[in-house]
């Protein structure tokens, strides 16, 4: 805001074009959910060392499509934020499939360090080292999926909502005169 007075409100808003930078977010694995391999993961199983993890297509090490930039543990699961490398053809294909809703699954590649046996033959992983995160059509852990992908369409919707809110706020301020 440049100035505020009872008679005058002067403000400036600038918008940049929406960023289609390949940013994705999701739940890489859900905790205490039995997967198709009769395995479950403890919420304390993973320690992220702060280095970039590769993002792959279907656990294929020859198909690196980006990297995970942040990992966060919450009550529900292991949340990730990563970035597809849009200079790579397969990454652009994955992005297109995500936007179209053709795929949404995430899966982890990991090294099991410690586990414990549970009822029904379930192996509960209590300590593991993350190796990679993969985009997959059918995740083995139910609910492991991409929850957000940055696109110009979603950025445009956000910009429209922001402008609408600004206009409403300006009308409210005008009534204070």
Beta strands, then each sheet from edge to edge (+ up, - down):
strand 1: 3-4
strand 2: 9-10
strand 3: 23-30
strand 4: 39-41
strand 5: 53-57
strand 6: 60-73
strand 7: 77-84
strand 8: 105-118
strand 9: 122-136
strand 10: 145-149
sheet 1: 1+ 2-
sheet 2: 4+ 9+ 5+ 6- 7+ 3- 10+
sheet 3: 4+ 9+ 8-
end
